[in-house]
Amino acid sequence: MSDESFHLTPLDIRRYDFGSKAFRGYDAQKVEDFRNQVADELERLTKLNQDLDAKARGFHEQLRAFRERDKALNDALISAQQLGSQMREQAEKEAQLILREARADGERIVEAAHLEIRRLEGQLAALDRSRVTYIAQLRAVIERQLAELGALGAPPPVPASAAPKSGDEDAAADTRGRVKTPAWLESLVKE
């Protein structure tokens, strides 16, 4: 009975005919009761086996779904790690580029500032030379005019610092015919 092609069903057990009654054989009622018990147990086991097969198929389907989800999660995790690495590398490259550009801009600004300082220093030196030349020319003009005044016999101008103070009548009498020299003109002549 170990042949795999032989399958005993509960119906087979109920319908099995043991043949004619033999003399002093088994009690027919006990055989019939046992046959019914075996058939009931086989029905129960068959139903239990079908239920277990259905559960096993469900578990296999869930396991397949879990494996697919696990694979999808692993793929997503790997992709996220790769994307994170790529983003970090890209950010580092951009940061280095920005830093290089900032340094280059800083160097350009410093160089432009140095050029502007040199230009302004040159202008300042030129202005200083122009001032010195102007003062020298003005001094020469003033000295010529003073010489011309002296040649005409006009009294020389009195510096403002030498002008008489109030109450000093002798000095006032001495300087009455003289022209008072403005202070700004005196400072130019002294330089």
LINTA-V453126 format. One record per residue. N is the residue number from 1. PHI is phi in radians with two decimals (none if undefined). Layout:
n = <N | N>
phi = <PHI | PHI>
This chain:
n = <1 | 2 | 3 | 4 | 5 | 6 | 7 | 8 | 9 | 10 | 11 | 12 | 13 | 14 | 15 | 16 | 17 | 18 | 19 | 20 | 21 | 22 | 23 | 24 | 25 | 26 | 27 | 28 | 29 | 30 | 31 | 32 | 33 | 34 | 35 | 36 | 37 | 38 | 39 | 40 | 41 | 42 | 43 | 44 | 45 | 46 | 47 | 48 | 49 | 50 | 51 | 52 | 53 | 54 | 55 | 56 | 57 | 58 | 59 | 60 | 61 | 62 | 63 | 64 | 65 | 66 | 67 | 68 | 69 | 70 | 71 | 72 | 73 | 74 | 75 | 76 | 77 | 78 | 79 | 80 | 81 | 82 | 83 | 84 | 85 | 86 | 87 | 88 | 89 | 90 | 91 | 92 | 93 | 94 | 95 | 96 | 97 | 98 | 99 | 100 | 101 | 102 | 103 | 104 | 105 | 106 | 107 | 108 | 109 | 110 | 111 | 112 | 113 | 114 | 115 | 116 | 117 | 118 | 119 | 120 | 121 | 122 | 123 | 124 | 125 | 126 | 127 | 128 | 129 | 130 | 131 | 132 | 133 | 134 | 135 | 136 | 137 | 138 | 139 | 140 | 141 | 142 | 143 | 144 | 145 | 146 | 147 | 148 | 149 | 150 | 151 | 152 | 153 | 154 | 155 | 156 | 157 | 158 | 159 | 160 | 161 | 162 | 163 | 164 | 165 | 166 | 167 | 168 | 169 | 170 | 171 | 172 | 173 | 174 | 175 | 176 | 177 | 178 | 179 | 180 | 181 | 182 | 183 | 184 | 185 | 186 | 187 | 188 | 189 | 190 | 191>
phi = <none | -1.58 | -1.14 | -1.29 | -1.44 | -1.58 | -2.18 | -1.67 | -1.86 | -1.03 | -1.16 | -1.05 | -1.16 | -1.19 | -1.64 | -1.09 | -1.88 | -1.44 | 1.65 | -1.29 | -1.31 | -1.68 | -1.25 | 1.02 | -1.49 | -1.29 | -1.20 | -1.06 | -1.17 | -1.17 | -1.13 | -1.14 | -1.12 | -1.12 | -1.05 | -1.16 | -1.11 | -1.10 | -1.09 | -1.10 | -1.13 | -1.12 | -1.06 | -1.06 | -1.16 | -1.12 | -1.11 | -1.07 | -1.10 | -1.14 | -1.09 | -1.15 | -1.10 | -1.12 | -1.11 | -1.09 | -1.07 | -1.09 | -1.14 | -1.13 | -1.17 | -1.10 | -1.08 | -1.08 | -1.12 | -1.11 | -1.14 | -1.12 | -1.12 | -1.09 | -1.13 | -1.11 | -1.14 | -1.10 | -1.09 | -1.13 | -1.12 | -1.11 | -1.09 | -1.13 | -1.14 | -1.12 | -1.12 | -1.07 | -1.11 | -1.11 | -1.14 | -1.12 | -1.08 | -1.11 | -1.11 | -1.13 | -1.11 | -1.13 | -1.11 | -1.14 | -1.12 | -1.08 | -1.11 | -1.08 | -1.12 | -1.12 | -1.11 | -1.10 | -1.10 | -1.07 | -1.12 | -1.11 | -1.15 | -1.12 | -1.10 | -1.10 | -1.14 | -1.10 | -1.09 | -1.15 | -1.09 | -1.09 | -1.13 | -1.17 | -1.11 | -1.11 | -1.11 | -1.10 | -1.11 | -1.13 | -1.12 | -1.11 | -1.09 | -1.13 | -1.09 | -1.07 | -1.11 | -1.08 | -1.10 | -1.12 | -1.17 | -1.12 | -1.07 | -1.10 | -1.13 | -1.11 | -1.13 | -1.12 | -1.15 | -1.14 | -1.14 | -1.15 | -1.10 | -1.14 | -1.21 | -1.42 | 1.59 | -1.34 | -1.15 | -1.18 | -1.16 | -1.70 | -1.10 | -1.09 | -1.26 | -1.70 | -1.17 | -1.19 | -1.58 | -1.08 | 1.64 | -1.75 | -1.31 | -1.14 | -1.20 | -1.13 | -1.19 | -1.30 | -1.92 | -1.14 | -1.57 | -1.64 | -1.63 | -1.41 | -1.52 | -1.12 | -1.12 | -1.14 | -1.25 | -1.08 | -1.16 | -1.20 | -1.20 | -1.28 | -1.18>
